Amino acid sequence: MKSAAAAFIMLALFAGQACLQESAEAAPTVYNKAYIQHDETWSGEIRLIGQNVVKRGCTLTILPGTIIKFPWIDEDKNNIGDGELTIEGRIIAKGTKDKPIVFTSAQPKPKMKDWTFVQIAMSRNSIVEYCKFEYAFTGLQVHYSTGTIKDNLFKNNFEGMRFSTTDVLIEHNDFIDNDFGIRCEALGSRTTIRNNLFRGNGQTFFPVRNTWNTVKIYDNNILDSREYAVNFGLSQKQDIDFTNNWWGTADASAIEALIYDKSKDDTLGKADFIPFLKEPVKDCGIE
């Protein structure tokens, strides 16, 4: 009997140690206004408090299934969460269809603008694939950088994406229920936007200024914009080529009604949408 009791106690101790070890392994890694100055690989759950920066010359690799959460802080009292991740080096965030990488709010009841953004700035050859961006001010901003943005979900953000002066490929992404799908100040960007699904965004494309035809926008499905599918900012004087997209209709007058450009304000450039596709693109969105 004593031997059985001792064995039971030892088994319970081992089980308790295993639970403690599992709990420790499951604890999130926390970065609090960190400056990352060497290569790092992230997995599991990451918590980013305030403004965190991956410095130039460093590569951040994020493994499939990683969840990055931004706790709510609002130090400047503007009702936008101050959680940020800025990449001055390089980011390789390659999730998979079954194990996407998630950037999200840490709030129990998350809402739009709970955190600021992931920003890629002055970076070369960054890769963002099979990631999910939700409840941000801007899910992803890309400035003065090159890279590939592919097979990602941008949902319930104020802005899905924003870019300026970039050479990036934006393809096979889903932009769903954002106030703005893509905002851009292209400034000579050589950016291609193709085979994306845009659905239920307030304003799908918001070119603010200096965006012209070095930005290629074609073979996208642009559906159910709540206000405008294209809304030219007050400083957008250049024409932009939006030909060969599907707008949810084959009626030219209905498409024109979805666009705020020179046709509604003589001071603005023109969104050229003819010829347009007469049916949806079959391979749009996340593959």
Backbone as CSV, one residue per row, in Angstrom:
resi,resn,N_x,N_y,N_z,CA_x,CA_y,CA_z,C_x,C_y,C_z
1,MET,0.827,-1.200,0.000,0.000,0.000,0.000,0.861,1.249,0.000
2,LYS,1.921,1.206,0.883,2.807,2.371,0.931,3.460,2.616,-0.424
3,SER,3.851,1.517,-1.067,4.491,1.647,-2.379,3.535,2.265,-3.396
4,ALA,2.268,1.849,-3.382,1.270,2.400,-4.308,1.029,3.873,-4.028
5,ALA,0.964,4.223,-2.731,0.742,5.623,-2.364,1.906,6.491,-2.819
6,ALA,3.130,5.972,-2.619,4.306,6.734,-3.035,4.321,6.934,-4.544
7,ALA,3.949,5.893,-5.267,3.907,5.993,-6.724,2.885,7.018,-7.164
8,PHE,1.723,7.041,-6.462,0.673,8.009,-6.810,1.159,9.437,-6.562
9,ILE,1.860,9.638,-5.446,2.387,10.978,-5.119,3.400,11.414,-6.171
10,MET,4.302,10.491,-6.527,5.305,10.839,-7.534,4.642,11.191,-8.866
11,LEU,3.612,10.420,-9.243,2.892,10.690,-10.488,2.239,12.065,-10.442
12,ALA,1.644,12.398,-9.294,1.016,13.709,-9.143,2.041,14.831,-9.226
13,LEU,3.211,14.615,-8.624,4.267,15.638,-8.693,4.726,15.854,-10.125
14,PHE,4.938,14.733,-10.839,5.350,14.852,-12.247,4.287,15.571,-13.076
15,ALA,3.019,15.237,-12.813,1.925,15.898,-13.540,1.890,17.380,-13.233
16,GLY,2.095,17.728,-11.972,2.110,19.143,-11.588,3.247,19.886,-12.241
17,GLN,4.448,19.251,-12.267,5.595,19.883,-12.918,5.342,20.070,-14.407
18,ALA,4.699,19.071,-15.022,4.395,19.177,-16.455,3.436,20.321,-16.722
19,CYS,2.422,20.484,-15.845,1.468,21.579,-16.019,2.144,22.920,-15.858
20,LEU,3.040,23.023,-14.858,3.768,24.276,-14.656,4.647,24.594,-15.851
21,GLN,5.323,23.541,-16.392,6.176,23.746,-17.566,5.360,24.179,-18.768
22,GLU,4.191,23.530,-18.959,3.322,23.896,-20.078,2.822,25.320,-19.921
23,SER,2.460,25.715,-18.700,1.998,27.078,-18.443,3.081,28.081,-18.745
24,ALA,4.337,27.754,-18.334,5.457,28.668,-18.591,5.704,28.808,-20.082
25,GLU,5.597,27.672,-20.788,5.828,27.715,-22.229,4.736,28.527,-22.939
26,ALA,3.521,28.524,-22.382,2.417,29.220,-23.019,2.392,30.708,-22.698
27,ALA,3.184,31.146,-21.723,3.187,32.555,-21.344,3.677,33.404,-22.514
28,PRO,3.014,34.532,-22.791,3.437,35.366,-23.925,4.783,36.028,-23.674
29,THR,5.488,36.282,-24.758,6.708,37.079,-24.692,6.319,38.545,-24.845
30,VAL,6.808,39.381,-23.938,6.382,40.778,-23.893,7.540,41.684,-24.300
31,TYR,7.249,42.621,-25.226,8.178,43.681,-25.590,7.526,45.008,-25.219
32,ASN,8.222,45.794,-24.449,7.690,47.073,-23.973,8.561,48.204,-24.511
33,LYS,8.096,48.847,-25.591,8.839,49.935,-26.232,10.279,49.508,-26.519
34,ALA,10.397,48.348,-27.158,11.711,47.732,-27.368,12.371,48.226,-28.648
35,TYR,13.695,48.237,-28.629,14.515,48.462,-29.819,15.268,47.165,-30.074
36,ILE,14.845,46.434,-31.097,15.426,45.136,-31.403,16.630,45.360,-32.307
37,GLN,17.804,45.003,-31.832,19.049,45.356,-32.517,19.815,44.140,-33.001
38,HIS,19.152,42.985,-33.072,19.763,41.787,-33.637,18.657,40.932,-34.239
39,ASP,19.029,39.963,-35.062,18.032,39.102,-35.695,17.243,38.346,-34.626
40,GLU,15.932,38.233,-34.850,15.077,37.492,-33.920,14.075,36.649,-34.703
41,THR,13.632,35.565,-34.058,12.561,34.731,-34.584,11.468,34.654,-33.537
42,TRP,10.234,34.968,-33.949,9.106,34.958,-33.028,8.210,33.751,-33.290
43,SER,7.656,33.198,-32.210,6.650,32.155,-32.294,5.777,32.248,-31.054
44,GLY,4.699,31.475,-31.034,3.807,31.515,-29.883,3.023,32.810,-29.833
45,GLU,2.855,33.373,-28.624,2.150,34.644,-28.453,3.131,35.734,-28.060
46,ILE,3.036,36.850,-28.763,3.884,38.016,-28.516,2.990,39.173,-28.104
47,ARG,3.386,39.921,-27.079,2.665,41.136,-26.680,3.578,42.332,-26.911
48,LEU,3.069,43.309,-27.649,3.845,44.499,-27.976,3.193,45.719,-27.329
49,ILE,3.880,46.295,-26.373,3.373,47.459,-25.647,4.048,48.712,-26.188
50,GLY,3.285,49.670,-26.613,3.838,50.921,-27.109,4.531,50.757,-28.453
51,GLN,5.512,51.608,-28.714,6.199,51.657,-29.995,7.443,50.777,-29.948
52,ASN,7.448,49.728,-30.780,8.554,48.775,-30.834,9.191,48.826,-32.217
53,VAL,10.522,48.763,-32.271,11.247,48.999,-33.512,12.266,47.888,-33.754
54,VAL,12.254,47.339,-34.969,13.321,46.457,-35.430,14.309,47.330,-36.197
55,LYS,15.497,47.461,-35.661,16.454,48.432,-36.194,17.047,47.978,-37.531
56,ARG,17.571,48.942,-38.243,18.166,48.701,-39.553,19.280,47.663,-39.451
57,GLY,19.329,46.764,-40.443,20.328,45.708,-40.460,19.882,44.438,-39.768
58,CYS,18.718,44.464,-39.127,18.206,43.291,-38.407,17.021,42.687,-39.156
59,THR,16.881,41.374,-39.050,15.763,40.671,-39.665,14.882,40.067,-38.593
60,LEU,13.597,40.363,-38.666,12.602,39.725,-37.799,11.894,38.650,-38.602
61,THR,12.003,37.402,-38.156,11.312,36.271,-38.770,10.175,35.859,-37.852
62,ILE,8.970,35.763,-38.393,7.800,35.361,-37.609,7.287,34.041,-38.164
63,LEU,7.167,33.043,-37.290,6.815,31.695,-37.725,5.300,31.522,-37.843
64,PRO,4.856,30.562,-38.651,3.416,30.314,-38.801,2.736,30.075,-37.456
65,GLY,1.512,30.592,-37.331,0.729,30.399,-36.126,1.015,31.378,-35.008
66,THR,1.988,32.255,-35.193,2.310,33.241,-34.154,1.178,34.261,-34.045
67,ILE,0.865,34.650,-32.820,-0.151,35.663,-32.568,0.511,36.852,-31.892
68,ILE,0.415,38.016,-32.528,0.986,39.242,-31.982,-0.159,40.117,-31.511
69,LYS,-0.187,40.404,-30.203,-1.270,41.199,-29.625,-0.738,42.532,-29.109
70,PHE,-1.568,43.552,-29.260,-1.207,44.897,-28.838,-2.138,45.333,-27.699
71,PRO,-1.638,45.365,-26.453,-2.451,45.879,-25.354,-2.789,47.356,-25.553
72,TRP,-3.933,47.750,-25.046,-4.397,49.128,-25.201,-3.631,50.077,-24.295
73,ILE,-2.979,51.067,-24.873,-2.501,52.261,-24.179,-2.744,53.433,-25.123
74,ASP,-2.995,54.597,-24.556,-3.287,55.783,-25.368,-2.636,56.987,-24.697
75,GLU,-1.321,57.064,-24.815,-0.570,58.095,-24.095,-0.852,59.493,-24.627
76,ASP,-1.169,59.627,-25.913,-1.429,60.963,-26.465,-2.919,61.310,-26.468
77,LYS,-3.750,60.443,-25.904,-5.174,60.723,-25.691,-5.915,61.089,-26.989
78,ASN,-5.619,60.349,-28.074,-6.307,60.603,-29.338,-7.284,59.487,-29.703
79,ASN,-7.546,58.616,-28.742,-8.480,57.498,-28.930,-8.015,56.486,-29.971
80,ILE,-6.699,56.451,-30.198,-6.081,55.424,-31.039,-5.031,54.714,-30.194
81,GLY,-5.104,53.402,-30.138,-4.118,52.657,-29.366,-2.709,52.898,-29.868
82,ASP,-1.750,52.980,-28.951,-0.369,53.329,-29.295,0.518,52.120,-29.576
83,GLY,-0.048,50.930,-29.701,0.763,49.758,-30.021,1.251,49.786,-31.452
84,GLU,2.570,49.666,-31.629,3.169,49.750,-32.968,4.305,48.749,-33.109
85,LEU,4.512,48.310,-34.349,5.714,47.570,-34.723,6.256,48.204,-35.993
86,THR,7.440,48.798,-35.906,8.082,49.439,-37.056,9.300,48.623,-37.456
87,ILE,9.377,48.283,-38.730,10.480,47.488,-39.265,11.386,48.408,-40.068
88,GLU,12.540,48.740,-39.517,13.547,49.500,-40.267,14.539,48.571,-40.950
89,GLY,14.568,47.312,-40.522,15.425,46.306,-41.144,14.631,45.517,-42.168
90,ARG,14.361,44.247,-41.859,13.607,43.389,-42.769,12.676,42.505,-41.967
91,ILE,11.484,42.258,-42.484,10.562,41.322,-41.855,10.255,40.192,-42.821
92,ILE,10.311,38.973,-42.302,9.876,37.792,-43.042,8.767,37.165,-42.212
93,ALA,7.541,37.504,-42.537,6.369,36.996,-41.826,5.620,36.099,-42.790
94,LYS,5.925,34.810,-42.764,5.344,33.853,-43.702,4.528,32.835,-42.921
95,GLY,3.226,33.112,-42.812,2.337,32.126,-42.246,1.972,31.100,-43.296
96,THR,0.988,30.279,-42.982,0.443,29.336,-43.947,-1.074,29.486,-43.935
97,LYS,-1.740,28.872,-44.890,-3.196,28.962,-44.936,-3.823,28.378,-43.672
98,ASP,-3.246,27.291,-43.149,-3.766,26.652,-41.941,-3.268,27.319,-40.663
99,LYS,-2.109,27.962,-40.730,-1.530,28.608,-39.551,-1.102,30.036,-39.897
100,PRO,-2.070,30.930,-40.059,-1.703,32.314,-40.362,-1.046,32.989,-39.162
101,ILE,-0.314,34.034,-39.442,0.227,34.917,-38.405,-0.825,35.997,-38.161
102,VAL,-1.124,36.283,-36.896,-2.203,37.198,-36.564,-1.658,38.415,-35.825
103,PHE,-2.010,39.602,-36.309,-1.728,40.865,-35.625,-3.081,41.414,-35.166
104,THR,-3.271,41.549,-33.845,-4.606,41.865,-33.365,-4.566,42.624,-32.046
105,SER,-5.707,43.045,-31.619,-5.878,43.722,-30.332,-5.813,42.712,-29.195
106,ALA,-5.311,43.177,-28.041,-5.326,42.357,-26.830,-6.556,42.611,-25.979
107,GLN,-7.455,43.494,-26.430,-8.641,43.824,-25.662,-9.637,42.655,-25.638
108,PRO,-10.329,42.448,-24.512,-11.340,41.391,-24.457,-12.456,41.597,-25.481
109,LYS,-12.820,42.860,-25.706,-13.813,43.193,-26.725,-13.145,44.134,-27.735
110,PRO,-12.440,43.575,-28.707,-11.641,44.413,-29.616,-12.505,45.284,-30.508
111,LYS,-11.896,46.415,-30.913,-12.588,47.325,-31.830,-11.545,47.998,-32.718
112,MET,-12.021,48.602,-33.788,-11.170,49.329,-34.716,-10.360,50.399,-33.984
113,LYS,-9.085,50.559,-34.355,-8.152,51.546,-33.793,-7.647,51.172,-32.402
114,ASP,-7.720,49.906,-32.029,-7.158,49.479,-30.743,-5.633,49.547,-30.734
115,TRP,-5.010,49.508,-31.900,-3.550,49.649,-31.993,-3.233,50.419,-33.266
116,THR,-1.982,50.856,-33.436,-1.669,51.797,-34.516,-1.391,51.088,-35.831
117,PHE,-0.259,50.370,-35.924,0.089,49.740,-37.205,1.292,48.823,-37.075
118,VAL,1.473,47.991,-38.105,2.768,47.426,-38.465,3.277,48.289,-39.607
119,GLN,4.473,48.827,-39.465,5.024,49.734,-40.474,6.366,49.204,-40.968
120,ILE,6.464,49.060,-42.291,7.727,48.683,-42.925,8.300,49.944,-43.558
121,ALA,9.464,50.381,-43.097,10.030,51.658,-43.537,11.511,51.481,-43.866
122,MET,11.902,51.934,-45.041,13.303,51.869,-45.464,13.815,50.425,-45.461
123,SER,12.970,49.504,-45.914,13.285,48.080,-45.870,13.406,47.531,-47.287
124,ARG,14.230,46.499,-47.436,14.388,45.854,-48.737,13.968,44.395,-48.638
125,ASN,13.142,43.986,-49.606,12.778,42.580,-49.796,12.073,41.967,-48.587
126,SER,11.214,42.734,-47.947,10.401,42.159,-46.884,9.305,41.282,-47.477
127,ILE,8.853,40.307,-46.692,7.827,39.363,-47.139,6.743,39.275,-46.069
128,VAL,5.506,39.511,-46.481,4.357,39.381,-45.578,3.341,38.494,-46.286
129,GLU,3.204,37.258,-45.820,2.325,36.286,-46.470,1.496,35.531,-45.424
130,TYR,0.244,35.297,-45.748,-0.674,34.576,-44.877,-0.661,35.157,-43.456
131,CYS,-0.874,36.466,-43.394,-1.030,37.155,-42.122,-2.438,37.742,-42.038
132,LYS,-2.883,37.975,-40.822,-4.184,38.580,-40.575,-3.973,39.849,-39.759
133,PHE,-4.491,40.969,-40.263,-4.385,42.252,-39.588,-5.801,42.708,-39.233
134,GLU,-6.066,42.938,-37.950,-7.415,43.307,-37.547,-7.398,44.293,-36.380
135,TYR,-8.389,45.185,-36.351,-8.656,46.136,-35.272,-7.564,47.195,-35.123
136,ALA,-6.857,47.518,-36.206,-5.796,48.521,-36.163,-6.290,49.856,-36.716
137,PHE,-5.499,50.913,-36.487,-5.696,52.139,-37.250,-5.328,51.856,-38.702
138,THR,-4.103,51.364,-38.938,-3.717,50.831,-40.252,-3.118,49.455,-40.035
139,GLY,-3.649,48.453,-40.696,-3.073,47.125,-40.530,-1.609,47.094,-40.900
140,LEU,-1.288,47.580,-42.112,0.092,47.546,-42.599,0.384,48.812,-43.376
141,GLN,1.469,49.496,-43.004,1.970,50.628,-43.777,3.328,50.257,-44.359
142,VAL,3.552,50.658,-45.619,4.816,50.380,-46.298,5.305,51.684,-46.936
143,HIS,6.517,52.115,-46.551,7.071,53.366,-47.048,8.540,53.174,-47.413
144,TYR,8.922,53.690,-48.574,10.327,53.676,-49.010,10.912,52.262,-48.919
145,SER,10.165,51.280,-49.400,10.563,49.892,-49.208,10.232,49.063,-50.437
146,THR,10.809,47.863,-50.486,10.463,46.870,-51.495,10.002,45.606,-50.786
147,GLY,9.175,44.818,-51.485,8.742,43.576,-50.869,7.510,43.003,-51.521
148,THR,6.970,41.951,-50.883,5.801,41.235,-51.369,4.761,41.149,-50.255
149,ILE,3.526,41.535,-50.583,2.397,41.476,-49.657,1.371,40.552,-50.301
150,LYS,1.227,39.335,-49.790,0.480,38.322,-50.527,-0.315,37.420,-49.577
151,ASP,-1.551,37.102,-49.973,-2.383,36.127,-49.262,-2.664,36.526,-47.820
152,ASN,-2.886,37.813,-47.597,-3.180,38.317,-46.254,-4.641,38.744,-46.141
153,LEU,-5.138,38.772,-44.910,-6.476,39.264,-44.613,-6.367,40.562,-43.832
154,PHE,-6.989,41.625,-44.358,-7.082,42.913,-43.674,-8.560,43.133,-43.355
155,LYS,-8.905,43.094,-42.078,-10.317,43.131,-41.721,-10.550,43.985,-40.478
156,ASN,-11.598,44.806,-40.531,-12.024,45.626,-39.392,-10.943,46.598,-38.925
157,ASN,-10.188,47.151,-39.881,-9.232,48.217,-39.586,-9.786,49.552,-40.086
158,PHE,-9.269,50.650,-39.542,-9.613,51.952,-40.108,-9.063,52.030,-41.533
159,GLU,-7.798,51.670,-41.713,-7.191,51.507,-43.034,-6.624,50.096,-43.113
160,GLY,-6.938,49.394,-44.201,-6.318,48.088,-44.382,-4.823,48.234,-44.594
161,MET,-4.466,49.004,-45.663,-3.059,49.282,-45.977,-2.885,50.748,-46.309
162,ARG,-1.645,51.215,-46.118,-1.239,52.533,-46.606,0.182,52.396,-47.153
163,PHE,0.449,53.041,-48.294,1.813,52.995,-48.814,2.181,54.304,-49.486
164,SER,3.493,54.537,-49.551,4.055,55.666,-50.305,5.486,55.307,-50.705
165,THR,5.864,55.710,-51.915,7.223,55.541,-52.430,7.710,54.108,-52.199
166,THR,7.004,53.179,-52.788,7.330,51.771,-52.613,7.479,51.081,-53.960
167,ASP,8.117,49.920,-53.921,8.175,49.015,-55.063,7.743,47.651,-54.526
168,VAL,6.433,47.466,-54.407,5.923,46.250,-53.791,4.860,45.611,-54.673
169,LEU,4.682,44.318,-54.470,3.628,43.558,-55.116,2.568,43.267,-54.067
170,ILE,1.334,43.704,-54.334,0.205,43.476,-53.435,-0.778,42.591,-54.192
171,GLU,-0.818,41.302,-53.879,-1.649,40.395,-54.660,-2.273,39.307,-53.789
172,HIS,-3.452,38.862,-54.211,-4.169,37.753,-53.586,-4.449,38.006,-52.098
173,ASN,-4.758,39.251,-51.758,-5.158,39.581,-50.399,-6.669,39.803,-50.329
174,ASP,-7.233,39.695,-49.126,-8.624,40.037,-48.870,-8.668,41.296,-48.016
175,PHE,-9.378,42.322,-48.504,-9.608,43.553,-47.752,-11.100,43.613,-47.442
176,ILE,-11.450,43.363,-46.192,-12.849,43.166,-45.826,-13.235,44.117,-44.690
177,ASP,-14.292,44.912,-44.893,-14.922,45.697,-43.813,-13.961,46.653,-43.128
178,ASN,-13.065,47.264,-43.892,-12.244,48.358,-43.376,-12.909,49.682,-43.731
179,ASP,-12.633,50.749,-42.972,-13.155,52.058,-43.383,-12.511,52.491,-44.702
180,PHE,-11.203,52.263,-44.841,-10.472,52.501,-46.087,-9.741,51.210,-46.432
181,GLY,-9.894,50.746,-47.681,-9.172,49.546,-48.084,-7.685,49.817,-48.211
182,ILE,-7.320,50.658,-49.208,-5.922,51.060,-49.416,-5.868,52.577,-49.559
183,ARG,-5.038,53.200,-48.756,-4.755,54.631,-48.882,-3.326,54.765,-49.410
184,CYS,-3.111,55.680,-50.361,-1.765,55.829,-50.902,-1.442,57.275,-51.238
185,GLU,-0.189,57.597,-51.057,0.446,58.807,-51.562,1.651,58.298,-52.346
186,ALA,1.422,57.921,-53.594,2.349,57.034,-54.280,3.735,57.636,-54.488
187,LEU,3.788,58.926,-54.869,5.078,59.619,-54.967,6.098,58.812,-55.767
188,GLY,5.691,58.328,-56.933,6.616,57.594,-57.792,6.704,56.110,-57.497
189,SER,5.804,55.595,-56.684,5.818,54.158,-56.371,5.675,53.322,-57.634
190,ARG,6.370,52.211,-57.666,6.199,51.213,-58.715,5.532,50.001,-58.062
191,THR,4.260,50.160,-57.792,3.512,49.169,-57.023,2.450,48.526,-57.904
192,THR,2.312,47.218,-57.788,1.286,46.479,-58.528,0.267,45.925,-57.544
193,ILE,-1.009,46.197,-57.818,-2.121,45.738,-56.989,-3.021,44.892,-57.881
194,ARG,-2.984,43.568,-57.689,-3.713,42.691,-58.598,-4.255,41.468,-57.861
195,ASN,-5.345,40.927,-58.381,-5.938,39.682,-57.890,-6.291,39.731,-56.406
196,ASN,-6.720,40.917,-55.969,-7.176,41.078,-54.592,-8.703,41.118,-54.554
197,LEU,-9.259,40.713,-53.415,-10.693,40.834,-53.164,-10.913,41.996,-52.203
198,PHE,-11.705,42.975,-52.639,-12.105,44.092,-51.794,-13.615,43.990,-51.593
199,ARG,-14.055,43.914,-50.326,-15.487,43.768,-50.094,-15.899,44.494,-48.804
200,GLY,-16.925,45.315,-48.919,-17.512,45.930,-47.744,-16.685,47.021,-47.100
201,ASN,-15.733,47.597,-47.852,-14.940,48.692,-47.307,-15.698,50.012,-47.473
202,GLY,-15.467,50.951,-46.554,-16.136,52.246,-46.674,-15.730,52.949,-47.947
203,GLN,-14.427,53.130,-48.137,-13.847,53.658,-49.375,-12.712,52.716,-49.750
204,THR,-12.854,52.058,-50.881,-11.924,50.982,-51.198,-10.537,51.512,-51.527
205,PHE,-10.450,52.484,-52.437,-9.162,53.103,-52.777,-9.230,54.588,-52.441
206,PHE,-8.229,55.070,-51.718,-8.171,56.472,-51.340,-6.794,57.031,-51.716
207,PRO,-6.595,57.380,-53.011,-5.346,58.032,-53.411,-5.379,59.495,-52.972
208,VAL,-4.455,59.871,-52.127,-4.502,61.192,-51.496,-3.838,62.255,-52.365
209,ARG,-2.627,61.935,-52.872,-1.921,62.900,-53.710,-0.776,62.200,-54.432
210,ASN,-0.391,62.782,-55.570,0.788,62.343,-56.312,0.809,60.845,-56.605
211,THR,-0.358,60.298,-56.879,-0.451,58.903,-57.321,-0.738,58.908,-58.817
212,TRP,0.072,58.185,-59.567,-0.137,58.151,-61.011,0.080,56.739,-61.519
213,ASN,0.285,56.596,-62.827,0.166,55.278,-63.443,1.391,54.385,-63.314
214,THR,2.350,54.757,-62.458,3.360,53.770,-62.069,2.776,52.790,-61.059
215,VAL,1.598,53.107,-60.524,0.841,52.167,-59.700,-0.130,51.422,-60.616
216,LYS,0.019,50.108,-60.697,-0.794,49.275,-61.578,-1.880,48.594,-60.744
217,ILE,-3.137,48.808,-61.133,-4.285,48.284,-60.383,-5.188,47.557,-61.368
218,TYR,-5.182,46.231,-61.368,-5.973,45.493,-62.349,-6.285,44.084,-61.831
219,ASP,-7.288,43.473,-62.444,-7.711,42.103,-62.111,-8.073,41.953,-60.642
220,ASN,-8.720,42.972,-60.092,-9.237,42.905,-58.728,-10.759,42.815,-58.762
221,ASN,-11.346,42.201,-57.751,-12.786,42.239,-57.533,-13.086,43.276,-56.464
222,ILE,-13.818,44.333,-56.831,-14.076,45.478,-55.949,-15.572,45.520,-55.704
223,LEU,-16.002,45.117,-54.523,-17.421,44.843,-54.272,-17.933,45.588,-53.045
224,ASP,-19.168,46.038,-53.122,-19.950,46.475,-51.956,-19.268,47.576,-51.155
225,SER,-18.660,48.548,-51.845,-18.091,49.692,-51.131,-19.221,50.478,-50.474
226,ARG,-19.059,50.815,-49.202,-20.147,51.456,-48.473,-20.331,52.919,-48.877
227,GLU,-19.242,53.585,-49.351,-19.349,54.974,-49.797,-18.848,55.106,-51.227
228,TYR,-17.545,55.011,-51.440,-16.977,55.062,-52.790,-15.996,53.916,-52.992
229,ALA,-15.987,53.367,-54.197,-14.956,52.399,-54.550,-13.618,53.096,-54.766
230,VAL,-13.663,54.321,-55.316,-12.473,55.161,-55.480,-12.835,56.570,-55.048
231,ASN,-12.037,57.136,-54.165,-12.269,58.505,-53.705,-10.954,59.275,-53.791
232,PHE,-10.859,60.199,-54.742,-9.648,60.997,-54.896,-9.571,62.035,-53.772
233,GLY,-8.412,62.093,-53.092,-8.179,63.150,-52.116,-8.083,64.502,-52.793
234,LEU,-8.207,65.567,-52.002,-8.266,66.920,-52.565,-6.979,67.330,-53.277
235,SER,-5.872,66.625,-53.005,-4.608,66.935,-53.677,-4.257,65.945,-54.770
236,GLN,-5.180,65.042,-55.103,-4.926,64.050,-56.155,-5.323,64.639,-57.508
237,LYS,-4.349,65.254,-58.188,-4.600,65.933,-59.465,-4.287,65.060,-60.669
238,GLN,-3.551,63.973,-60.459,-3.160,63.109,-61.569,-4.258,62.091,-61.877
239,ASP,-4.347,61.695,-63.157,-5.226,60.606,-63.547,-4.619,59.278,-63.080
240,ILE,-5.485,58.302,-62.824,-5.031,56.979,-62.405,-5.760,55.929,-63.245
241,ASP,-5.032,54.906,-63.650,-5.572,53.831,-64.476,-6.194,52.760,-63.581
242,PHE,-7.515,52.623,-63.640,-8.246,51.574,-62.922,-8.915,50.611,-63.896
243,THR,-8.409,50.498,-65.100,-9.036,49.627,-66.089,-8.845,48.147,-65.729
244,ASN,-9.733,47.337,-66.301,-9.647,45.870,-66.173,-9.786,45.382,-64.735
245,ASN,-10.768,45.950,-64.022,-11.192,45.449,-62.721,-12.684,45.105,-62.788
246,TRP,-13.121,44.238,-61.879,-14.543,43.923,-61.752,-15.109,44.730,-60.590
247,TRP,-16.184,45.483,-60.856,-16.755,46.417,-59.894,-18.090,45.927,-59.324
248,GLY,-18.414,44.691,-59.576,-19.683,44.160,-59.102,-20.836,44.431,-60.041
249,THR,-20.571,45.083,-61.171,-21.595,45.394,-62.163,-20.926,45.605,-63.513
250,ALA,-21.668,45.369,-64.569,-21.198,45.656,-65.924,-21.866,46.906,-66.484
251,ASP,-22.440,47.724,-65.616,-23.114,48.968,-65.994,-22.150,50.134,-65.758
252,ALA,-21.696,50.769,-66.839,-20.701,51.831,-66.742,-21.185,52.991,-65.870
253,SER,-22.456,53.361,-65.987,-22.969,54.471,-65.187,-22.993,54.118,-63.703
254,ALA,-23.265,52.858,-63.387,-23.251,52.415,-61.991,-21.828,52.444,-61.433
255,ILE,-20.860,52.072,-62.256,-19.455,52.137,-61.817,-19.042,53.588,-61.599
256,GLU,-19.394,54.456,-62.525,-19.034,55.872,-62.388,-19.591,56.469,-61.106
257,ALA,-20.768,56.023,-60.695,-21.368,56.520,-59.452,-20.551,56.117,-58.230
258,LEU,-19.752,55.068,-58.365,-18.927,54.591,-57.257,-17.601,55.328,-57.150
259,ILE,-17.337,56.277,-58.043,-16.024,56.923,-58.129,-16.151,58.424,-57.907
260,TYR,-15.359,58.937,-56.974,-15.296,60.387,-56.737,-13.987,60.893,-57.326
261,ASP,-14.085,61.573,-58.473,-12.909,62.053,-59.190,-13.300,63.304,-59.959
262,LYS,-12.674,63.524,-61.096,-12.932,64.709,-61.908,-14.396,64.816,-62.331
263,SER,-15.060,63.688,-62.461,-16.459,63.709,-62.870,-17.355,64.399,-61.835
264,LYS,-16.859,64.515,-60.613,-17.630,65.160,-59.551,-16.957,66.402,-58.996
265,ASP,-15.654,66.584,-59.304,-14.900,67.757,-58.840,-13.845,68.070,-59.891
266,ASP,-14.013,69.199,-60.610,-13.127,69.546,-61.731,-11.671,69.738,-61.318
267,THR,-11.394,69.915,-60.040,-10.014,70.143,-59.598,-9.221,68.847,-59.460
268,LEU,-9.885,67.712,-59.593,-9.238,66.428,-59.350,-8.854,65.743,-60.654
269,GLY,-8.000,64.725,-60.536,-7.687,63.882,-61.676,-8.837,62.943,-61.991
270,LYS,-8.634,62.117,-62.990,-9.682,61.209,-63.474,-9.297,59.757,-63.198
271,ALA,-10.262,58.986,-62.747,-10.087,57.543,-62.599,-10.550,56.879,-63.891
272,ASP,-9.617,56.394,-64.688,-9.954,55.731,-65.951,-10.335,54.282,-65.663
273,PHE,-11.614,53.948,-65.805,-12.048,52.589,-65.473,-12.521,51.808,-66.695
274,ILE,-12.547,52.433,-67.859,-12.971,51.762,-69.087,-11.741,51.436,-69.933
275,PRO,-11.555,50.180,-70.371,-12.492,49.056,-70.269,-12.487,48.422,-68.874
276,PHE,-13.648,47.896,-68.499,-13.773,47.198,-67.227,-14.169,45.756,-67.498
277,LEU,-13.926,44.896,-66.513,-14.272,43.480,-66.676,-15.775,43.293,-66.569
278,LYS,-16.289,42.344,-67.320,-17.731,42.094,-67.365,-18.163,40.976,-66.426
279,GLU,-17.226,40.360,-65.751,-17.524,39.291,-64.786,-16.415,39.225,-63.760
280,PRO,-16.669,38.600,-62.604,-15.650,38.553,-61.553,-14.398,37.813,-61.981
281,VAL,-13.272,38.220,-61.414,-12.025,37.504,-61.608,-12.070,36.235,-60.746
282,LYS,-11.790,35.104,-61.326,-12.008,33.830,-60.613,-10.977,33.561,-59.520
283,ASP,-9.764,34.021,-59.706,-8.704,33.647,-58.747,-8.330,34.808,-57.841
284,CYS,-9.310,35.658,-57.480,-9.021,36.795,-56.604,-8.976,36.348,-55.146
285,GLY,-8.293,37.143,-54.362,-8.266,36.929,-52.933,-7.260,35.864,-52.511
286,ILE,-7.327,35.518,-51.235,-6.372,34.573,-50.648,-6.477,33.221,-51.358
287,GLU,-5.340,32.683,-51.723,-5.306,31.403,-52.445,-5.326,30.240,-51.459
